[in-house]
Amino acid sequence: MTRGIYAGSFDPVTYGHLDIIKRASKIVDELVVAVLNNSAKNPLFSVDNRVSMIKEQIRDLDNVSVDTFDGLLVDYAKKIDANILVRGLRAVTDFEYELQIAQTNRVVNEKIDTIFLTTSLEYAYLSSTIVKEFASYGSDISKFVPDAVAKSIFERYNRQGD
């Protein structure tokens, strides 16, 4: 069985993330969406909130689950016996960084391979940071995130979306 991991902060989960999740779920037998618990960052949503939002959006994908981790992704992969890491690429600058990480992970654990999925063109510009920036000003984010996620974001900013 091929178990893959798609890891990130998902703060918040976007249509770009969901696109990668759906596409990756067709490549591996089992996909774990791993939400990073990074205490050094100041996220908009708690880990539990992020997990709940993702679970709500992927409920129709039978071979996808959501989990949390902290520390190194390569260590988490070993812990859950995953051999594929899935990474989304939006631009060349993403590739340079991700390639370095993939090569390092492979040196640390030769059983780990990284698969890069290019983002669908309609989401190539999209990041969680952009979503939060627009939402903080009350702008329409319906093209960036599902309605339930948008509602949660606007609640956090005490705003109503346009």
Protein Blocks (a to p, Z undefined) as FASTA:
>chain_A
ZZdddddfkpacdfklmmmmmmmmmmpmbdcddddddfkbccfbdfklmmmmmmmmmmmm
mkbccdddehjfklmmmmnopabdcdddfbfklmmmmmmmmmmmmmmmmmbccddddddf
klmmgcfklmmmmmmnopafklmpcfklmmmmmmmnopacZZ
